[in-house]
Amino acid sequence: MARASDPIDRFGRFLAQSEHSPLTVKNYRGDLEAFAAWFEQVNGEAMSPSKVTPTDLRQFKRPGNRGHSAFARPPYTVISQSRAD
């Protein structure tokens, strides 16, 4: 995931500067890292906000496609992250 870390790091800094709690920043980063890993596995290329499609988001939301079953909320962080760029 090192290739996807730049947008994730930028978004983490954006959240921190927007006065979000450290736990929120940590959770959003974790969500983005899980999505980036899934995206790379499915698409065979590193995730970048410009490459994410609505179809990717729908597929990622499907149960069993996220790498861990505890991820029950929608990937809002992915949508927010793409708007921060």
N, C-alpha and C positions, 0 to 999 in steps of 0.2 A: 503494500500500500504506500510505499514511500513516494511514488509518483503522484498519488492523489493527496498527499499531505499538504501541499501548498494551499489549495482552496480551503481545506479543512482548517488549517492553521489560521488563515485569514479570517474565516468565519468565526473561529474561537476568539480571536482578538476583537473582532467587531462586537461580539456578544459581551465580552468583558468591558469594552469601552462604553457599551450601552447600559452598563450597570446591572447586568444580569448576575445572579448569584453564581459563585464558583460551582455549585452542584449542577445548576442549569447548564453552564458551559460544558462541564464534564459529561453530562448526559447527552447533550446535543452532539458533542464530538464523538462519543461512543456510537450514537445512531448513525452519524455520517460515515464513520469508519466501517461499520457493519454494512452499510449500503455500498460503499466503495469496494469492499471485498466481494460482495455479491455481484456488483456490476462488472468487475473485472473477470470474475469466474464465468459469468453468463455471456458477456460480450467479447471477451478475449483482448480487452484493451483497458487501460487505466481510466477511471472515472474522471470526468471533468464536467462542470456544470453545463457547458454548452452541448455536451453529448447526451445528456439525460433527456429522455422522452417521456411523455405521459404513459406510454406502454410500459417502459421500465418501472415507473412508479406503481402502476397497477400490478405488475408481476411481482414486484418486491413486497407489496402488501399482502399477497396471497399467503395463507397459512402454509408453513413448511418451506417457504422460499427465502427466509430471512436468516438462516443459520442458527437461530435459537428461538424457541417458542415463546419466550417471555416478552418479545417485542410485539406487543399487541396494539400499540397506537399507530396512527398513520404516519408516514414519513414526512411530517410537516417540516422537519429540519432541512430536508433536501430541498423543498420548495423555497423556504426562507433563505437558504444558503445561496441558491441561484439568483435570488433578488439582491443579495448583498454584493455580488460581483459587479 
